[in-house]
Amino acid sequence: MASEKQRKAARNVKKAQAGAKQKQTLKTMPKKKKTALGKEANKVRKGEAKTRKELNEEARRLEIKGRSKMGKDELRRAIARAR
């Protein structure tokens, strides 16, 4: 018979496996959203759009407050307003 410690370890493994299944976001993501993400990634690769890191650095130079909590689109808008 398994000890209490072994049963807890087994439970933790099962919880971790269940959590990992839920985290597979690309699998469960709607096709429309996947397409939009792919288009955005292609723009970044081609140099037509900036990465979030580049936008964050520019926002830091412009001293925009709350930039760490902003998404990519919000950063773009805040930078445009600050200029």
Secondary structure, DSSP 8 states (H G I E B T S, - for coil): ---HHHHHHHHHHHHHHHHHHHT-HHHHS-HHHHHHHHHHHHHHHHTSS--HHHHHHHHHHTT-TTGGG--HHHHHHHHHHH-
